[in-house]
């Protein structure tokens, strides 16, 4: 009897580590954001990670890794250990546009990642210093056309979404502006507010407080449809037919992350995105929730890659 008890206890002790390993998460999870603090992706990530931390019982910690239009952070995430403890919350500019902008982005948008789910869409707007004379996109075009490259526009850096949208806008409108690249959205919008630069394409999370305070004025909405945060502001597409882009944000893991972990994260993320308080927080930032399954998110990425490759080619925008 004693011998049986001994072996039973030994067997139970031997199986404990395996059982413990199955529990996820058992420690803090790092969520890489491949953009600088102060932009849309950073704001959205902090809303989502706070809720995931509360639901899953471990800290989900934002790790900003900006640079090269998002390529640096995305490459770090792609090469991370696929154990569920390094994730990435990214935007379409880094994931599906950069592969067409850069000859060597450092990652494969499909092969290097496991999609978990989409999180939100964000409003993007063309903003100007209040002292800037034009009040509409048409007035901007009329002012800029006769004086190529005299007017300046700020972006969060070469290859970022607001840089690319600025390039697309110039070609669609037949105007030439001078691009001023900053290290992040916060620095760019600050210099537009101070009057150092006339214009910028900015996400609403990085600019809405300045808009509400009267420190920035909005010439037009970049999205295909008007945004709920600024229902009276027309889209740029209402002046330039066919122009428009609605950025998305989503959570991914390195390729090879266990399927059970992906499924658990997807289920928790779906609950977070649908919660009333997250919807409210996103709305305050000028964003709207966007829920999807991992499979739907993967299909979205696969569909967006060739579409943006065509748009980038038509726009003539290239980096390096």
C-alpha positions as CSV (number, residue, x, y, z in Angstrom):
1,X,0.0,0.0,0.0
2,X,2.8,2.3,0.9
3,X,4.6,1.5,-2.4
4,X,1.5,2.2,-4.4
5,X,1.0,5.6,-2.6
6,X,4.6,6.5,-3.3
7,X,4.3,5.8,-7.0
8,X,1.0,7.6,-7.2
9,X,2.5,10.7,-5.5
10,X,5.6,10.5,-7.7
11,X,3.4,10.3,-10.9
12,X,1.2,13.3,-9.7
13,X,4.3,15.4,-9.0
14,X,5.8,14.5,-12.4
15,X,2.6,15.6,-14.2
16,X,2.3,19.0,-12.4
17,X,4.7,21.0,-14.5
18,X,2.9,19.9,-17.7
19,X,-0.5,20.9,-16.3
20,X,1.0,24.2,-15.1
21,X,2.4,24.9,-18.6
22,X,-1.0,24.6,-20.1
23,X,-2.3,27.6,-18.2
24,X,-2.1,30.8,-20.3
25,X,-1.2,33.5,-19.5
26,X,1.0,32.6,-16.5
27,X,3.0,35.8,-16.7
28,X,3.0,39.3,-18.2
29,X,2.4,39.6,-22.0
30,X,4.2,42.2,-24.1
31,X,2.2,43.9,-26.8
32,X,4.5,45.5,-29.4
33,X,3.2,48.7,-30.9
34,X,5.3,49.5,-34.0
35,X,4.6,53.3,-33.7
36,X,5.6,56.0,-31.2
37,X,3.5,57.0,-28.3
38,X,0.8,59.6,-29.0
39,X,-0.6,58.2,-32.2
40,X,-3.8,56.2,-33.0
41,X,-2.3,52.7,-32.6
42,X,-0.8,53.6,-29.3
43,X,-4.0,55.1,-28.0
44,X,-6.0,52.0,-29.2
45,X,-3.5,49.6,-27.8
46,X,-3.6,51.1,-24.3
47,X,-7.4,50.8,-24.2
48,X,-7.4,47.2,-25.4
49,X,-4.4,46.0,-23.2
50,X,-6.0,47.5,-20.1
51,X,-9.1,45.4,-20.6
52,X,-7.2,42.3,-21.6
53,X,-5.1,42.6,-18.4
54,X,-8.3,42.7,-16.3
55,X,-10.0,39.8,-18.1
56,X,-7.0,37.5,-18.3
57,X,-5.4,38.1,-14.9
58,X,-1.9,39.1,-16.1
59,X,-0.5,42.4,-17.3
60,X,-0.6,43.1,-21.0
61,X,2.2,45.7,-21.4
62,X,2.5,48.1,-24.4
63,X,6.0,48.2,-25.8
64,X,6.4,51.0,-28.3
65,X,9.0,50.1,-31.0
66,X,8.7,52.9,-33.6
67,X,10.9,53.4,-36.7
68,X,11.0,52.9,-40.5
69,X,7.2,53.4,-40.8
70,X,6.5,50.5,-38.4
71,X,9.0,48.0,-39.9
72,X,11.3,47.9,-36.9
73,X,8.6,46.9,-34.4
74,X,6.9,44.6,-36.9
75,X,10.2,42.8,-37.6
76,X,10.9,42.4,-33.8
77,X,7.4,40.9,-33.4
78,X,7.9,38.6,-36.3
79,X,11.1,37.2,-34.8
80,X,9.8,36.9,-31.2
81,X,9.4,33.5,-29.5
82,X,6.0,32.1,-30.6
83,X,4.7,31.3,-27.1
84,X,1.9,33.8,-26.7
85,X,3.9,36.2,-24.5
86,X,4.8,38.6,-27.3
87,X,2.0,40.0,-29.4
88,X,1.7,43.0,-31.7
89,X,-1.1,45.5,-32.1
90,X,-0.6,47.1,-35.5
91,X,-2.3,49.1,-38.2
92,X,-2.8,48.4,-41.9
93,X,-0.1,50.9,-42.9
94,X,2.7,48.8,-41.3
95,X,1.2,45.3,-42.1
96,X,-0.2,45.6,-45.6
97,X,1.2,48.8,-47.1
98,X,4.8,48.7,-46.1
99,X,5.5,45.5,-48.1
100,X,4.8,47.6,-51.2
101,X,6.6,50.7,-50.1
102,X,9.9,49.1,-48.9
103,X,12.1,46.8,-50.9
104,X,13.1,45.0,-47.7
105,X,10.6,45.6,-45.0
106,X,12.1,42.8,-42.8
107,X,9.1,40.6,-42.5
108,X,6.4,38.7,-44.5
109,X,3.0,40.1,-43.6
110,X,1.3,36.6,-44.0
111,X,3.9,33.9,-43.3
112,X,5.4,35.6,-40.2
113,X,2.2,36.1,-38.2
114,X,-0.9,34.4,-36.8
115,X,-3.9,36.8,-36.9
116,X,-5.9,37.0,-33.7
117,X,-8.5,39.6,-34.5
118,X,-9.3,43.2,-35.6
119,X,-9.9,45.8,-32.9
120,X,-11.0,49.1,-34.4
121,X,-11.0,51.6,-37.3
122,X,-9.9,55.1,-36.8
123,X,-11.0,58.4,-38.3
124,X,-8.2,60.2,-40.2
125,X,-8.4,63.9,-41.1
126,X,-6.5,66.6,-43.0
127,X,-5.8,69.3,-40.4
128,X,-4.3,72.7,-40.5
129,X,-3.2,75.5,-38.2
130,X,-6.2,77.8,-37.5
131,X,-4.3,80.7,-39.1
132,X,-4.0,78.8,-42.4
133,X,-6.3,80.6,-44.9
134,X,-8.0,77.7,-46.7
135,X,-11.0,76.2,-44.9
136,X,-11.8,73.4,-47.3
137,X,-10.0,70.9,-49.5
138,X,-11.0,72.9,-52.6
139,X,-9.5,76.1,-51.2
140,X,-6.3,74.2,-50.4
141,X,-6.0,73.0,-53.9
142,X,-6.7,76.5,-55.3
143,X,-3.9,77.9,-53.1
144,X,-1.4,75.1,-53.6
145,X,-1.6,74.6,-57.4
146,X,0.0,77.9,-58.5
147,X,2.9,77.6,-55.9
148,X,4.4,74.0,-56.0
149,X,6.1,72.8,-52.8
150,X,5.6,76.1,-51.0
151,X,3.2,74.6,-48.5
152,X,4.4,72.1,-46.0
153,X,2.7,69.0,-44.4
154,X,3.9,67.0,-41.4
155,X,3.9,63.3,-41.0
156,X,4.8,60.8,-38.2
157,X,7.8,59.7,-40.3
158,X,8.7,58.4,-43.7
159,X,6.5,55.4,-44.7
160,X,3.8,56.1,-42.1
161,X,0.2,56.1,-43.0
162,X,-0.2,59.9,-42.8
163,X,2.9,60.3,-45.1
164,X,1.5,57.9,-47.7
165,X,-2.0,59.5,-47.5
166,X,-0.3,62.9,-48.0
167,X,1.4,61.6,-51.1
168,X,-1.8,60.1,-52.4
169,X,-3.6,63.4,-51.8
170,X,-1.1,65.4,-53.7
171,X,-1.4,63.1,-56.8
172,X,-5.2,63.0,-56.6
173,X,-5.5,66.8,-56.3
174,X,-2.7,67.6,-58.7
175,X,-0.7,69.6,-56.2
176,X,2.8,69.5,-54.7
177,X,3.6,70.0,-51.0
178,X,6.8,69.7,-49.1
179,X,6.9,66.7,-46.7
180,X,8.3,67.2,-43.2
181,X,8.9,63.9,-41.4
182,X,8.8,63.7,-37.6
183,X,9.5,60.9,-35.2
184,X,5.9,60.2,-34.3
185,X,2.5,61.7,-34.6
186,X,2.7,63.7,-31.4
187,X,5.7,65.7,-32.6
188,X,4.1,66.3,-36.0
189,X,0.8,67.5,-34.7
190,X,2.5,69.8,-32.1
191,X,4.3,71.7,-34.9
192,X,1.1,72.1,-36.8
193,X,-0.5,73.6,-33.7
194,X,2.4,75.9,-33.2
195,X,2.4,77.0,-36.8
196,X,5.8,75.6,-37.8
197,X,4.1,73.5,-40.5
198,X,0.8,74.3,-42.3
199,X,-0.8,70.9,-42.7
200,X,-0.9,67.3,-41.6
201,X,-2.9,64.1,-42.1
202,X,-3.6,62.9,-38.6
203,X,-5.6,60.3,-36.8
204,X,-8.4,61.5,-34.6
205,X,-6.8,59.9,-31.5
206,X,-3.7,62.1,-32.0
207,X,-5.6,65.3,-33.0
208,X,-9.1,65.3,-31.6
209,X,-8.2,67.2,-28.4
210,X,-6.6,69.9,-30.4
211,X,-9.6,70.1,-32.8
212,X,-12.0,70.4,-29.9
213,X,-9.9,73.1,-28.3
214,X,-9.8,75.1,-31.5
215,X,-6.0,74.7,-32.0
216,X,-6.5,72.8,-35.2
217,X,-9.1,73.1,-38.0
218,X,-10.2,70.2,-40.2
219,X,-10.3,70.6,-43.9
220,X,-11.6,67.1,-44.7
221,X,-12.0,63.5,-43.6
222,X,-9.7,60.9,-45.1
223,X,-12.1,58.0,-44.6
224,X,-14.5,56.8,-47.3
225,X,-17.4,57.9,-45.1
226,X,-17.9,60.7,-42.7
227,X,-16.9,59.9,-39.2
228,X,-19.3,59.9,-36.2
229,X,-16.9,62.1,-34.2
230,X,-17.2,64.9,-36.8
231,X,-20.5,64.3,-38.6
232,X,-20.6,67.7,-40.2
233,X,-17.1,67.6,-41.8
234,X,-17.1,66.4,-45.4
235,X,-14.8,63.7,-46.7
236,X,-12.0,64.5,-49.1
237,X,-13.7,62.1,-51.5
238,X,-16.7,64.5,-51.7
239,X,-14.3,67.0,-53.3
240,X,-12.0,64.5,-55.1
241,X,-14.2,61.5,-56.2
242,X,-12.7,58.1,-55.5
243,X,-10.3,59.4,-52.8
244,X,-10.6,57.7,-49.4
245,X,-9.0,55.3,-46.9
246,X,-10.2,53.8,-43.6
247,X,-7.3,52.5,-41.5
248,X,-7.8,49.3,-39.4
249,X,-6.0,48.1,-36.3
250,X,-5.6,44.5,-35.2
251,X,-3.8,42.0,-32.9
252,X,-1.4,39.4,-34.2
253,X,1.1,36.9,-32.8
254,X,4.3,35.4,-34.3
255,X,3.8,32.5,-36.6
256,X,3.9,29.2,-34.8
257,X,2.1,30.5,-31.7
258,X,0.0,27.5,-30.3
259,X,-3.5,27.4,-31.8
260,X,-5.1,27.1,-28.3
261,X,-3.5,30.4,-27.3
262,X,-4.7,32.1,-30.5
263,X,-8.2,30.8,-29.9
264,X,-8.2,32.0,-26.2
265,X,-6.9,35.4,-27.2
266,X,-9.5,35.7,-30.0
267,X,-12.3,34.9,-27.6
268,X,-11.2,37.4,-25.0
269,X,-10.5,40.1,-27.6
270,X,-14.0,39.7,-29.1
271,X,-15.5,40.3,-25.6
272,X,-13.3,43.3,-25.1
273,X,-14.1,44.9,-28.4
274,X,-17.9,44.4,-27.8
275,X,-17.9,45.8,-24.3
276,X,-19.7,49.1,-23.8
277,X,-16.9,50.8,-22.0
278,X,-14.4,50.0,-24.8
279,X,-16.8,51.3,-27.4
280,X,-17.2,54.5,-25.4
281,X,-13.4,54.9,-25.0
282,X,-12.8,54.3,-28.7
283,X,-15.6,56.8,-29.6
284,X,-13.9,59.4,-27.4
285,X,-10.8,58.9,-29.5
286,X,-12.6,59.2,-32.8
287,X,-12.5,55.4,-33.4
288,X,-15.1,52.7,-33.9
289,X,-14.8,49.0,-32.8
290,X,-14.1,46.4,-35.5
291,X,-14.7,42.8,-34.4
292,X,-13.5,39.8,-36.5
293,X,-12.4,36.2,-36.1
294,X,-8.8,35.2,-36.7
295,X,-9.8,33.7,-40.0
296,X,-11.6,36.8,-41.1
297,X,-8.6,39.0,-40.1
298,X,-6.3,36.8,-42.1
299,X,-8.5,37.0,-45.1
300,X,-8.6,40.8,-44.7
301,X,-4.8,41.0,-44.7
302,X,-4.5,38.7,-47.7
303,X,-7.1,40.8,-49.7
304,X,-5.5,44.2,-48.7
305,X,-1.9,43.3,-49.8
306,X,-2.6,43.3,-53.5
307,X,-5.1,46.2,-53.3
308,X,-2.6,48.5,-51.5
309,X,0.2,47.3,-53.8
310,X,-1.9,48.7,-56.7
311,X,-2.6,52.0,-54.8
312,X,1.0,52.5,-53.9
313,X,2.1,51.8,-57.5
314,X,-0.5,54.3,-58.9
315,X,0.5,56.9,-56.3
316,X,4.2,56.7,-57.2
317,X,5.1,56.7,-53.5
318,X,8.3,54.8,-52.5
319,X,10.5,54.6,-49.5
320,X,14.3,53.9,-49.7
